[in-house]
């Protein structure tokens, strides 16, 4: 990307070539006088719930031009929508990680997942029946505990977890019966 030094607007190589239709540029493109390379800058740090950023007029530092950004506050309605979307995404990631935890546990005994293991609760083979019943109990206790925790978070009686790592220690332990 390049910058037009007169207008301070970003321009592409194609736009520069189009502005100079009768000019033959070298194979390694070099912008003509009045244009300069525009170096990329990293996006600024910001809170994606309450802020956003936009590109503003590039800045010159030691003879080189760099992208510049400004962080600005979002409107209250957008902040509320972002908070709700973040809460929904957080809950979905915790629910997904909980399911994965149950499935991974079941796989330690060669079941496809917790659902598969739970179907063995009615098996006529005592070992499978025991494991199946344990899988049913583990699944039920895990989900009951998780939804109690999530309900308390929604009611404001428990702090909002930052992720599954905050919730996992509160879930029932998973250990196959001996």
N, C-alpha and C positions, 0 to 999 in steps of 0.2 A: 504494500500500500504506500501511497505517496501523499504529499500535501502540496496544495497550491499556495505558495508563499504570499500571494496577493490577497486571496480570499480566506486563507487558512482553512479551506475545506479539504476533506479527504478525496482523493481521486485514485482511480486504478490506472495501471499501465495502459489498458485499452483506451481509457478516456483521454490520457495524454497523447497517445498515438493519433486518436481521432481529432484532437485539437491541432495537430501538426500534420495534416495529410500529405504535405509535400516534403516532409523530412524523412530521411533514411536514418534510422537508429542503428547503432551497432548490435551485433548478435546478443551480447550481454547488455541488456537494457540499462541505460544511464539516463536519468531524467534531465530534460533541458533546463536552462536557466529559468528561475522562477518557480521551480519545483524541487522538492527534497524528499528523501526517504522518510517515511513515518514509521518509527519503531514502536512495536507493541509494548504496552505496559500491562502489568498484572492487574486483574480486577481488584478493586478495593475491598477491604474487609467491611462487612455490613451484616446487620441482623435481617435475614430474609423474611421474618415475620412482620417487622415494623418498618423496614426500610427497603429501598431499591437504589440502583445507581444508573446513571446514564453517562454517555460519552459527551464531553464538552470540548471546547476549543483546545487543540493540541498545544503543548508548551515546548519551548526551546530550552534545552539544557546543554551548555558547553558546545553550541553549534549544531546539536542534533535535535530533531523534533520527535516528541513522544506523545502517545495518546494520553489524554487526561480524562478523569472521571469525577463526578460529584455524587455523593450519597445524599439522598433526600428521604424525608419521612413520608410514609404512606398515609392515605386518608384512613380515619377510624374504621370505616366500613370494610376497607381492604384488609386492615390489620385483623379485624374480627374474623373475616373469611379465611385468612391465612392461619389464624390460631385454630379455627375449627378443622381446616384441612390437615394441619400438623397433628392435631389430636387424633383424627381418624386414621392417618397414616401410621402414627405411633401404635395405636391399638392394633391395627392390622398386622404390623410387624411383630408385635408381641404374641398375638394369636398364632401367627404363622410359625414363629420360633417355638412356641409351646407344642404345636402339632409335630414339628420336626423332632423335638425332644422325645415325645412319645413314640414316634415312628422309629427313631434311631435306637431307643431302648428295646423295642420289640425285635428289631433286626439282630440284636445280640443273641437271640435264640432262633435265628433264621426264619422269622416271620417276615412277610412283606412289609408290614407296618402294624400299628396298634389295632387297626380295624381287623386285619387278618388274624392277629393273635386273639382278639376278643371273640371271634367266631368259634374258637375252640372251647369255649366255656361249656358247651354241650357235648363235647367229644366223649366217645366211649372209652378212649385211652386215658387212664388216670393222669399220667404226666401232662398230656395236652390239656386235659380238663382243668387241672390245677393252674397251669400257666395261663390258660384262657380266662379263667375266673380272676386271676390276679391282674391280667391286662384290663379286664372290665373295671375292676375296682380302682386300679391305678388311673385309668382314663377318667372315670367319674370323679374321683377325688381331685385330680389335677384340674379338670375343667371347673369344678365347683369352687375350688380355691381361687383359680385365676379370675373367674367372673365376680367373685366376692371382692377381690382386690380392685378390679377395674370399676366395680360399682362404687367402692369407697373413694376412688380417685375422682369419679364423676360427681360424687356428693361433696367433694372437698374435704373429706375426713382423712384422707391419705395423700401425701405428696405425689405429684405427677412423676412417674419413673422416667429416667432418661432413655431407657431401653430395656430389652429383655434381661440384661445382666442384673438390673435392679430387682426384677421380679423372680427370676429363677430360684434364688435361695429360699424364697417364701413358698415355693411349690413343694408338694409331697416328694419325699425321696423315692427313687425308683430302684428297687433291688429285687431280683427274682427270689422267690422263696427257695429255701434249700431242699 
